[in-house]
Each structure stands twice: as structure tokens, then as C-alpha cells.
Amino acid sequence: MQKLTKCNLEKDNHVQGKKWLSTNSGYFNSKKVFSAFLDALKKIENALLEKVLIADLGAGIGNLGELIKKHLESRGFKVILYLIDASQKQLNANKNQDTIKIIQDLEEFNLPVKFDLIIMRSVLHYFANTKRQLKDLKKIKAHLNKNGFFINQAHCLSNKTEANIMQKMYCNKKFGKRKFSTEKVL
């Protein structure tokens, strides 16, 4: 595990596991946030094959990946879900025995599998600079099947002032190093 990831995991330790659902006013368990992912998924689901391999990167406890799996299965797809996160504690909170759980840092992301769908939510800001973020996005692209899809929801702020405030709040000894962006940067 990379030094930066280890530092950020240590700083987030107090909210990992089941506590994750109530973090940031319930953001990671929000129906509104989930519906945005489902809306994006509905736009591409007709292009998916009958059997879908999904990777949920930075999955946390995996509730978003599980929701997407359930949605696709209700539409007749056969789904294999991989939850990939650097935190053992986060993955342990997911009790679905059919879900494949892999402890792996995005910086070290390297599996012998190509995915039909990769999802990611609020992960890129954990990497302290744009160059690092672009490197990880290229790694993600390399793990997609030829006709695969990537759905990402970035932790994105509406303007540079907000991004700078978050940068000051979260880039310190208490929280580790983060890189917050604005809509214009993305």
C-alpha cells in the first residue's frame, strides 16, 4: 500500500465500516446520490452483455455496487461484482458472500480481469494532485473491456473558493492529503 493511501486510511479510520453510512450527512447511503448513478446506468444498460463484470473502485462497504448489481439482476443480467478498496475494515462490513472483495489500493490497481462496468464515487480527491489522478484514470481505462463503461462521481465543488476551503480543511495532519476540484477542472 502506498504511503499516501495508508495515511488517508488512518485518518478515515474513525468512520470506516458501518459508520460509513452516516458519514457526511449520509452521503454514502443517499438515495439521491444512488439515483444519479442509476440514471447514468440506464443510459448504457442496453449496450451491456447478458453477463456483466462490475468493479466498484474505492467501494467502501459496497452499498453502491450492491445496488447496481441488484438493479441489473432485476433486468435479467447475470452480474459478478468486485468490491475493491484499500480498507479491510470497509470490505468486512459487506456481508454478501457472492460479492468478490479485493483489498487493493487504486495506486496499485492491477487485476488480470477486464470489466464491462467500472464505477467509482468520491475517490479521486484522495490523490493529492491532478497528475496522479490522470495516471489512475488511465489505469482504470486499461481495466475496461473494449466496449466497457466507466461511471464516476467525483467529489466536485462548484467553484475555486469552495475547493480552496476544502483543501485547507482536509489537507492537514488530521485528515491526510486530498485534492479537491471544481466542475471546471473536471
Secondary structure, 3 states (H helix, E strand, C coil): CCHHHHHHHHHHHHHCHHHHHHHHHHHHHCHHHHHHHHHHHHHHHHHCCCEEEEEEECCCCCHHHHHHHHHHHHCCCEEEEEEEECCHHHHHCCCCCCCEEEECCHHHCCCCCCEEEEEEECCHHHCCCHHHHHHHHHHHHHCEEEEEEEEEECCEECCHHHHHHHHHHHCECCCECCCCEECCCC
